[in-house]
Amino acid sequence: MAPVPPCEIGTASRCRSGLAGIEEGPAAMKSLIVVIGTIVVLVLLVSSGVLGGAICLNNVGCLASQDNGITIDSRESVTVSTGNP
């Protein structure tokens, strides 16, 4: 994360509220749209079977893409495959 710039004249209210250095306006909206768009594309690729993957945490469980979408369960390991057999 970039360092927070020092407070300047005219921005005192933002500095006091702790909002110095946080994007506002069109740049923040563009960033939000990019993040949401990326998530939507990844979900479409996983649900269509083009993209597959999994992540497992010890003593927690696994999040994995399966034939019927994304599953979360308490397995210790997962086998991931993509495409038709």
C-alpha atoms as a printed R data frame, in Angstrom:
   type eleno elety resid chain resno       x       y       z
1  ATOM     1    CA   MET     A     1   0.000   0.000   0.000
2  ATOM     2    CA   ALA     A     2   1.308   3.454  -0.893
3  ATOM     3    CA   PRO     A     3   2.283   5.803   1.921
4  ATOM     4    CA   VAL     A     4  -0.384   8.280   2.966
5  ATOM     5    CA   PRO     A     5   0.435  11.767   1.691
6  ATOM     6    CA   PRO     A     6   0.709  14.568   4.253
7  ATOM     7    CA   CYS     A     7  -2.387  16.659   4.871
8  ATOM     8    CA   GLU     A     8  -2.573  19.758   2.717
9  ATOM     9    CA   ILE     A     9  -4.487  23.008   3.002
10 ATOM    10    CA   GLY     A    10  -8.145  22.401   2.221
11 ATOM    11    CA   THR     A    11  -8.069  18.735   3.157
12 ATOM    12    CA   ALA     A    12  -8.056  19.117   6.929
13 ATOM    13    CA   SER     A    13 -11.476  17.487   7.357
14 ATOM    14    CA   ARG     A    14 -10.298  14.399   5.438
15 ATOM    15    CA   CYS     A    15  -7.109  14.258   7.504
16 ATOM    16    CA   ARG     A    16  -8.977  14.428  10.813
17 ATOM    17    CA   SER     A    17 -11.396  11.711   9.736
18 ATOM    18    CA   GLY     A    18  -8.557   9.385   8.687
19 ATOM    19    CA   LEU     A    19  -9.491   9.430   5.017
20 ATOM    20    CA   ALA     A    20  -6.281  11.006   3.701
21 ATOM    21    CA   GLY     A    21  -4.952   8.978   0.788
22 ATOM    22    CA   ILE     A    22  -8.181   7.033   0.149
23 ATOM    23    CA   GLU     A    23  -9.440   7.202  -3.422
24 ATOM    24    CA   GLU     A    24 -12.705   8.991  -4.034
25 ATOM    25    CA   GLY     A    25 -14.868   9.624  -7.061
26 ATOM    26    CA   PRO     A    26 -14.284   8.133 -10.523
27 ATOM    27    CA   ALA     A    27 -11.012   6.346  -9.661
28 ATOM    28    CA   ALA     A    28 -12.613   4.466  -6.761
29 ATOM    29    CA   MET     A    29 -15.632   3.536  -8.900
30 ATOM    30    CA   LYS     A    30 -13.371   2.258 -11.682
31 ATOM    31    CA   SER     A    31 -11.439   0.103  -9.203
32 ATOM    32    CA   LEU     A    32 -14.668  -1.333  -7.803
33 ATOM    33    CA   ILE     A    33 -15.960  -2.167 -11.299
34 ATOM    34    CA   VAL     A    34 -12.677  -3.906 -12.185
35 ATOM    35    CA   VAL     A    35 -12.795  -6.043  -9.014
36 ATOM    36    CA   ILE     A    36 -16.454  -7.014  -9.511
37 ATOM    37    CA   GLY     A    37 -15.869  -7.740 -13.215
38 ATOM    38    CA   THR     A    38 -12.894  -9.982 -12.431
39 ATOM    39    CA   ILE     A    39 -14.920 -11.950  -9.885
40 ATOM    40    CA   VAL     A    40 -17.805 -12.398 -12.353
41 ATOM    41    CA   VAL     A    41 -15.460 -13.659 -15.094
42 ATOM    42    CA   LEU     A    42 -13.765 -16.121 -12.710
43 ATOM    43    CA   VAL     A    43 -17.137 -17.453 -11.508
44 ATOM    44    CA   LEU     A    44 -18.285 -17.957 -15.118
45 ATOM    45    CA   LEU     A    45 -15.068 -19.784 -16.031
46 ATOM    46    CA   VAL     A    46 -15.272 -22.058 -12.981
47 ATOM    47    CA   SER     A    47 -18.964 -22.831 -13.443
48 ATOM    48    CA   SER     A    48 -18.447 -23.703 -17.128
49 ATOM    49    CA   GLY     A    49 -15.585 -26.088 -16.318
50 ATOM    50    CA   VAL     A    50 -12.910 -24.132 -18.194
51 ATOM    51    CA   LEU     A    51 -11.072 -23.181 -15.018
52 ATOM    52    CA   GLY     A    52 -10.628 -25.317 -11.920
53 ATOM    53    CA   GLY     A    53  -8.853 -24.932  -8.644
54 ATOM    54    CA   ALA     A    54  -8.903 -25.526  -4.924
55 ATOM    55    CA   ILE     A    55  -7.505 -24.166  -1.709
56 ATOM    56    CA   CYS     A    56  -7.315 -26.115   1.545
57 ATOM    57    CA   LEU     A    57  -6.538 -24.892   5.051
58 ATOM    58    CA   ASN     A    58  -5.309 -27.265   7.735
59 ATOM    59    CA   ASN     A    59  -8.029 -28.065  10.320
60 ATOM    60    CA   VAL     A    60 -10.527 -25.892   8.414
61 ATOM    61    CA   GLY     A    61 -11.448 -27.508   5.114
62 ATOM    62    CA   CYS     A    62 -11.303 -26.988   1.372
63 ATOM    63    CA   LEU     A    63 -12.852 -24.613  -1.141
64 ATOM    64    CA   ALA     A    64 -12.869 -26.327  -4.536
65 ATOM    65    CA   SER     A    65 -14.439 -26.082  -7.968
66 ATOM    66    CA   GLN     A    66 -16.393 -29.220  -8.877
67 ATOM    67    CA   ASP     A    67 -18.625 -30.269 -11.788
68 ATOM    68    CA   ASN     A    68 -21.640 -28.652 -10.145
69 ATOM    69    CA   GLY     A    69 -19.943 -25.388  -9.144
70 ATOM    70    CA   ILE     A    70 -17.977 -24.407  -6.067
71 ATOM    71    CA   THR     A    71 -18.064 -26.487  -2.889
72 ATOM    72    CA   ILE     A    72 -16.848 -25.886   0.649
73 ATOM    73    CA   ASP     A    73 -16.347 -28.863   2.945
74 ATOM    74    CA   SER     A    74 -14.108 -30.324   5.641
75 ATOM    75    CA   ARG     A    75 -11.983 -32.633   3.457
76 ATOM    76    CA   GLU     A    76  -8.221 -32.700   3.959
77 ATOM    77    CA   SER     A    77  -7.348 -32.956   0.249
78 ATOM    78    CA   VAL     A    78  -8.982 -32.307  -3.128
79 ATOM    79    CA   THR     A    79  -8.357 -33.572  -6.663
80 ATOM    80    CA   VAL     A    80  -9.066 -30.932  -9.316
81 ATOM    81    CA   SER     A    81  -9.793 -31.651 -12.979
82 ATOM    82    CA   THR     A    82 -11.016 -29.480 -15.832
83 ATOM    83    CA   GLY     A    83 -12.604 -30.217 -19.172
84 ATOM    84    CA   ASN     A    84 -14.256 -33.418 -20.332
85 ATOM    85    CA   PRO     A    85 -12.840 -36.773 -19.179
